[in-house]
Amino acid sequence: MFPGSLHVRDVDMQRADDDRIWRHAAANGFVIVSKDDDFRQRALVQGPPPKVIGLLLGNCTVEETIAAIRNHAQFLDAFANDSTAAYFAIERPANG
C-alpha cells in the first residue's frame, strides 16, 4: 500500500538515536511513522522535512497498527502532499 516503505532495521538503524533517524529520513525523502513523542515534538518545532506520522494507539497488536494506518490512507496521501504539514496523528477510535 505504501511502496518504498522501510523499517529502521532495513537500513541497519534499529539502534540509532532519534537524531540519526531524523537526518536519514530528511535526506532520503521518508516520512517517520512512530509512537515516539520525541518525533512529534521535533516535527512541530523544526517542521518538515521529514514529516512525522504519530501512532497514538496505546498498546495494540501489529495487525491493529496496520489496520489503523490503512484506514487513514486517504488522509496520509493528503498529508504527504501538503508541503507545510509536519505532523499527522493516527489515534485509536473512541470505541476501540
Secondary structure, DSSP 8 states (H G I E B T S, - for coil): --TT---GGGGT-TT--HHHHHHHHHHHT--EEES-HHHHHHHHHH--SS-EEEEE--S--HHHHHHHHHHTHHHHHHHHH-TT--EEEEE--TT-
